[in-house]
Amino acid sequence: MAVSSTPARPGTPTATTVPATRAPRRARGEGQWALGHREPLNPNERIKKDDDPLNVRARIENIYAHRGFASIDPQDLRGRFRWWGLYTQRKAGIDGGRTAVLEPHELEDEFFMLRVRVDGGQLSLAQLRVIADISREFARDTADITDRQNIQYHWIRVEDMPEIWRRLESVGLQTTEACGDCPRIVLGSPVAGVAEDEVLDPTPALDEIVRRYVGDKAFSNLPRKFKTTISWLVDTPYEANDIAFLGVEHPEHGPGFDVWVGGGLSTNPMLAKRLGVWVPLAEVPDVWAGVVGIFRDYGYRRLRNRARLKFLVADWGVEKFREVLEKEYLGRTLLDGPAPQLPDKPVDHIGVHRQRDGRNYVGAAPVVGRVSGGQLAKLADVVEAHGSDRVRLTPYQKLLVLDVPPARTESLVDELRGIGLEARPSAWRRGTMACTGIEFCKLAIVETKARGEELVARLEERLRDFDADISIHLNGCPNACARTQVADIGLKGQLVVGPDGRQVEGFQVHLGGGLGMAQGQTAGFGRKLRGLKTTADELPEYVERLARRYLAGRTEGETFANWVIRVDEEELR
């Protein structure tokens, strides 16, 4: 046989060096349904595939409420119960050092935390009275206001859930999808429909979304939770939500809404991004459903820690996201729109404000959102005595009373103070929030509510006349339920080394974070200095020292966040 002497071209293997043929490596799927990846990739996805979580209510009512806690299937208990607002609460006496060590059944008590949806923060007196009665009868007088405008109970027994649902639903309240991988409560302006500077009331769109889609099995299996806010005013944390509709005037088409997508905090925080579209009020529910549909179909389901919508938006970019929304889910092109106009200063509605109809609304602050059923019952009596029928909850753990006649306003302010709700609070009470913490939460490492109350009391005593607004957010773990990274002083709970060398409760400190809530503000996450931590016991002293340094060193009009950026690190320790 003749052998060719023609040299091989560069890079061409010869007969004696041809490697074995390899199949091309297949890219690992992220569990995106739209790309054909339907097989569950983690236990949470398997639970949802085995049975739609909304179905668990029937088992609660027909089986578990009769047979008790011990009868509950573990997949229902630690999975599907969340779709009806229920989490097992933390067993008393388990310290933060064991949070990540113990198994779920070792951490949990036989009682539940229950969230009640208050979409848009809107409550009638009848609803408020039912919430108060349930708290006193079934929840050991607990009823915290969350920064999602929910009411949160503790000490709930599964045996009592049918009666609790009956009472809530008799006044138009629900716990449906208050938790779980589904559309959570829809945040809204607590002054929607009454604010003097509101051009377009978004309440009809908010109500339509809740009516159409909450409890709809088309959206009951999302990759993770989905958070929404709809407001004409810049008074909700819109950049920290999966989708936000913010009021804007189009130069040709008039008032409508600017759309933001992909916000979320927790351990990998990202701010929402503008889609650059203008949406009229009537189309808000359809656009909302389109975005949720994208999340359901294209969202990542392989890893839970990458399953929020923010990761898809970060990978795709807003141009591709908008294109998919328009072509695959809406079937039409959206109008380009301008960015919203931010107010001169942030809005929190605390104090006395005039409504468009000439009456007043009054915003009052409990301490770190902690209230009780007894306090809410007294609030209902005070509100009714002053001629109002409407109360609102805010995304900052505060509450408002609407429709107050001017002649009755000061009386209302005085009576609110008498039941522990301050309409003219100190800067410290006004600006401090706290998550549930180790008292009830299985994920927490440190106490937060009591620490927050102690902190506010100390600062009110030592710096009562403090003349600046500083937000302080305490969180019991890294999950940022209290929006730690976007506070002036964000406190992330962790164990730290105390003066005696032992581990004690403490906080990692984030400084100078914030959202774009007013002109001149740049949204960003708090500054983390190497090794900047404080024990829980030393927290009041640290915050007081920091506040005094700010007062002494600020320039005229300089905000705390800008001061933090400007000064040397030693000033912040």
Secondary structure, DSSP 4 states (H G I P E B T S, - for coil): -----PPPPTT---TTTPPPP-PPPPPPP---GGGT--S--SHHHHHHHHS-GGGHHHHIIIIIHHH-GGGS-HHHHTTGGGGGTEEEEEPTT--GGGTTTS-HHHHEEEEEEEEEB-GGGEEEHHHHHHHHHHHHHHSTTB-EEPTTS-EEEEEE-GGGHHHHHHHHHHTT-B-TTSSSSSEEEEEE-TTTTTBTT-SS--HHHHHHHHHHHTT-GGGS--SS-EEEEEESSS-S-GGGSSEEEEEEEETTTEEEEEEEE--B-TTS-B--EEEEEEE-GGGHHHHHHHHHHHHHHHS--S-GGG-SHHHHHHHH-HHHHHHHIIIIIISSPPEE-PPPPPPSS-----EEEEBTTS-EEEEEB-BTTB-BHHHHHHHHHHHHHTT--EEEE-TTS-EEEEEE-GGGHHHHHHHHHHTT-BSS--HHHHHEEE---TTT-TT-SS--HHHHHHHHHHHHHHSTT--S---EEEESSTT-TT-GGGSSEEEEEEEEE-TTSSEEEEEEEEES-B---STT---BPPEEEEEEEEETTTHHHHHHHHHHHHHHHPPTT--HHHHHHHS-GGGG-
